[in-house]
Amino acid sequence: MSKGRENKTLKIYLIKLRSKLKVFKVFINGYGIIGSRLATAVSKDKSIKLIGIAKYSPDGKTEDAIKSGFNVFVPKDSYKEFRKNNFDISGSIEDAILEADLVIDASSEGNGYKNKKKYYLPAKKKAIFQGGEDRYGEKSVADMIHNSRVNYEQARKKDFVIQGSCNVTGMGKIIQPLVEKYGKSLKRFDVNLIRRWADLEDKKEVKDSIEWDKNPHHQEDLKDFIPKVNLFVDALKVPSRMMHLHQMTIRFRGTPPSKDEILELFQNEFGVAVLKNVKGTGELRKQAIELGFEHGDTSMVHIHDELIRVQDDILKISYSDDQTGMVIPENYMLIQGMLLDKPREEALKKADRIFRINRKKKILERKFRGK
C-alpha cells in the first residue's frame, strides 16, 4: 500500500474514532413534570453529558434540582433573585444553550416557539419540543410529530421535532399495530379521551366538573404521522390526577378480529401491557408507586382485558395511559436518533435499559394477570 493511501486510511480511522469518543451535550430547558423526569433519565446515560436544566423562578423545584445534583441555569437578569434565595447557580440559560448539541424544550406550553426564535435558531441548535407546541401555522416549531412506533427513522438527524403528547403517543401505540395488521379491513376509529385534570405533582385545583374540548388537537396530531387513518376524537377532562383512560371503538369492513387475536397482537408490543381486573386508574398508579417505579411512572399504556368487546362489525378497546411517564422514553429515543443517529432497534434497547419498561411490564402483568 502506498504511503498516501496509508495516510488516508489512518485519517478515516481517526475521524471514526473521534466520532465514537465524542460525548454529546444535552440541555433541558425547563424543570417541570417532563423536565425533571428527563433530567433523571438523561443523567443515567454515560454517552450523553447533561449540561443542566433551566429554571425561571426560584422555588422548591430549584431546590429539588440542586439536591438531585443537576446544574441550574437561569435568565441573566434573574441572577440576583436566585442568589438572594441562596441558590447556587451555574450560569445563564443562554450560555448553556450555546454549549449544548441538542436542547430538550420542556418549558410551559406555548413557550417553545418563543424559545426557538430567541435561542435555538440564532445559536443553530437542534431542539425537541413537547406536545403542547404548534405543528402548523405561523407558530409552528417543527415539520413533524414523533411517535417511536411509527416514524422514528424519519426523525433521525432532524433539527427540530415535536414529541407527541401523552394522549397522542398512546393512541399511536394502539392504532399503528392495528393498521399494520388489518389495513384495508379497518373502516373507522372513534376515540374518547377521558383525561385526568391534573398530575399528582400539580398544585392547581382539581375541579368537581367534567369538561369537554370543543376542538381537540389530538386528532390532527395523530394524523400527522398516521395520515390515512379515518379517526374521530372527543376529549373530556375529569376530576382525577391518576392517568388518562382512552375508549376506542373500531369499525371493520366485515367481521372484526376476536379478543384472543387482539391480545396476541399486543403481547410483544414495546410499552404496551395487557392487564386484567384493575379496579381503576388510581389502583394502577398507586401500584406503580408502591412497586418503587421511578417517579411512580409505568411509562406505557395498559390495555384492560375485560373491557375488550367484539360485536357485529365493532371492536372496542379501552386502555389507560400514563400521562406523566409516557413521553419520557419517547424524548429519550429522539435524542438517540436526532443526536446519536442510532437505528430504532438500538434506540429501543437503550430506552429499555434506562426505563426498564419490559421489566415493569412483566411485573404489572404478573400482578394483574398472574402471568
N, C-alpha and C positions, 0 to 999 in steps of 0.2 A: 504494500500500500504506500502511495506517495505521501510525502510529509504534509502536503496541502490537504489531502483527504483525511489524514490522521488528525490534523488540527480542526478540521470541520466537524469530524465525528466527536472529538473531545468537547467542542463548543456546544454541540447539540446536547450532549450528555450533561454538561454543566447547567444548561438552561433548564432541562427537565429536573435536575436535582434541586436547583434553587426553587422551582415551582412547587416541588414536594415539601421542601423545608419551610416555605413561606407560611407564616401564621397570619391568617386573615383577621381583621379587626371589625367588630360589630358594636354599634352604639344603639341603645334603646331610648327613644325619645318619648318618655312618659313612664310612670311607675304606678299605674292603677291596677285594676284586676288583671288585664292582659300583660302589661309591662312587668309586673312583679313576678308573674309565673314564667315569662320568657327569660327574665334575668336568672332565675333558678336553673332553668334548662340549659341556657347557653353557657353558663359558668361551669357546667359539667363536661363540656366538650373541649378537650385539650388541643384540638386542631384549630380552635377559634379563640381569639382573645376578646373578652368582653371589656371594652373600654370603661363602660359605666352606664349610668341611667340619668335621665333628665328629670329634674323637679322644678316646678314653677312656684310653689308656695311652701314655706317652712312649717310642716305639720308632722303628725305622727308617722305618716308614710316615709317622710325623710329620715326620721329616726330609725324606722324599720330597715330601710335600705342600708344605712351606715352600719347598723348592728349585724346585718347579713353579709357585710364585707364588700359591698359594692361602692365604687367611686360615684360620687354625686356631682353632677354638673348643673349649673343654674344660669339664668339670663344674667348678663354682665351688670345690668342695673339693679340686680337683686342681691348682690354680694353682701351688702351691709345688713340687710334684713335677715339673711340666713345666719350670718356670723353673730348677729345680736342674739339669736336664739341658740348660740353655742354649737352650731352645726359645722363640721369640718368639710369644707367644700373643695373639690379637686380642680375646679376651673369652670370655664364658661361652656355653654351648650355649643356655641359657635366653634370653639377650639376642638371639642370632642367630635363634632361632625367632620371637620377638616381632617382629623386623624383617622376616621373610620373608612373602611372599604364599603360598608353597607350600613344603612340605618333602618331599624325597625321603628316605624312611626306608630307608637301606642298612645298617642295623645287623645284627648277627648274628641268625640265625634264632630266632624266638620273642620277641625284644625289641620288635617292632613294637607289640604290644598294650600293653606297659608304657609305651612312649613315647607312644602315643595317649592313654592315660589321664592320664599325668603332664604331658605338654607340649601336644599338639595340640588336644585338646578344651578345656582351660581357656583356651588362647590363641585359640581359634576359627580354627585354621589348616587349610587343605587339606593332604592328605598322600597320597603314593603309597607303597604298601608292596610288598615283594617276595614271590616265590612261596612262601617258607617260612612265611608267616603264615596263620592260620586264616581260612577263608571262612565257616565255620559254627561253631555252638556258643557257649559263653559268652565265649570269647576271640576271637571274630570281629572283624576290623578294618575290614571293608568289605562292601558288599552286592553287589559284582560283581568278577569277574576279567576283566581286559582282554586282548584279543587284537586287534591293529590290523586284521587281515584280516577279523574277524568283527563286532566290536561297538564300534569306535572312537567312532561317533556317540553311543552310549549313555553313554560316559564323559565327554562334554563337559559342563563346568560341575559335575561331581560334586565332592563334598568329599573323599571317601575312596574309593580304588580300589586293588585288588591287581593288580600286574603279574604275569601268569602266569610260572611258572618256565621255564627254557630248554627242558626237555623238553615241557612243556605248550604253550609257544609254537610249537615246531617241529611238533608234531602238528597244531595248529590251522592252520598254513600249508599242510599237505598235505591234511588232511581236508576243510576248507571248500571248496576248489575242486572236489573230487570230489563233495561233497554238492550243490553248485550245478549241476554238470554232469549228474550221473547220478541224483540224487534217489531216487525210489522203487525204482530198479533195485538199489540198494545193500541188502544183507541184513545184513552184519555186518563189523566191523573187529576184528582181533586184532593187538595191537602188543606186541612185545618191546622194551623199552627197555634197551639194553646201555650202561650208564652208566660214565663214567670215575670212578675212585676219588677223585681229587683234581685240582685245577687246577695248572698249571705253577708259579704263584707260591706255592702252598700249601707249608708246611713239614711238614705232617703226613705220616706214613708211608703209603706205598702198599703194602698187604699182598699177599702172594702167595696170594690166595684169591679165589674167585668167591662172592659173597654175594647173597642174594635178599631182596626186600622182601615181607613177608607180607601187607601191606595198602597197596599203593602209592596215594598220594593223587592221582596224575596222572589216573586215570580219572574221578574225581568232579570234579576241577578242570576238565577239558576239557568235561565235560557241563554245567558251569555256563554256558558260552557257546555250546555246540552241544548243546542238551538232548535232542534226539530221536535222536542217533546211538546205534546199537547197538554198544557198544565194550567190549572186554575188554583190560586192560593187565597185563602182567607186567614187573617191573623187576629187572634183575640189575646188580650192581656188579662191575666187572672191574679188575684191576691196571694201570691206564693213567692218564695225565694228558692225553691227546690227543683230546678231543672224545667225544661220545656217538655211538652208532650205533643207529638205530631200524629194526627189521624189521617191516614192516606187511603183513599178509595181509588182503585184502579179498574177501569173498564177494558175488557178484552173483546176482540172480534172473534167470538166463539167461546168455547169453554175455557175458563181460567185454569191455571195450574193448581194442583192440590196443595194443601197445607204442608204435607211432607216434602213436596218438591221445593217449596219456598224455604223451609227450614234447611234443606240440603244446600240450596243456592247460597245462603248466607253463612253457612257453617264455618268456612275458612276465610271470610272477608276480614281484612285487617281493620280494626277499630269498630267492629260490629259484634256485639254479644247477643245471644238469644237466651232470654231468661223466662222463668215461669213462676207464677204465684207471687209476684211482687205486689205488695198492697198499694203502692203509690210511689210517686217521685220522692217524697220525703223519706220513706224507708230506704230507698236506694242511695240517696245522698248520705244519709246518716250511716249506712253500712260502709260506704266508701271512707268516711271519716274514722269510724271505729276500726276499720281494717288498716288504718295508717297510710292510705294512699296520699301521696304528696299533694298538699293544698286541698285535700278532700275531693280530688277530681278522679273520675274514671277515664276521661279523655276520649270517650266513644259514644256511640248510640247503642240503645238496648231495645231490641225487638221483643215485644211481650207476646209470648207463645199463645196464651189463652185468648188474646184479642185478635188473632188471625181468623178471618171469616171468608168463606167461599160460598157464593150464592148466585145462581143464574150466570150472568156474564161479568160478575163483580168479585174482585179480591180486595179485602180490607186488611191493612197492616197498621198497627199502632206501635210507636216506639218513642222512648224518652231520649232526650238529647242533652248531654252535659254542657250547659251553656258556658260555664267558666273554663272548662278544660278542653273543649272540642277543638278550638282553633290553635292551641299552643303547639301541638305536634305538626300541624299544617304550616305554621310560620317557620318552624324549625326545618321542615323539609324544603321550604322555599329558600332558606339560607343554603342548603346543600346544593340546590340547583342553580340559583342565581349567582352565588359567590364561588362555590367549590366545583360547580359543573359536574356533580355526581349523577349517574343514571338512577332511575326511580328505585330499582330493586336495592341498590346500595343505600340510598337515602332512607328507604323503609327500614332496613336493618339497623341503621344508626338511630333512627327515631325510636325503634323498639328498645334499643339498649338504654336510651336516655329516659324514656317514659314508661318502659316495662308494660306496654299495652297488652301484649299476648299473655303475660303472667297475670295481669289484673283481670283479663277476660276469663282465663281459666278459673281463677278464684271466684269470680261472680257466678259463673255457670255452675261451678260445684256447689255454691251456696244456694242458688235459686233453681237449679235443675237436677242436682245430685249427680252431675257428670264428673 
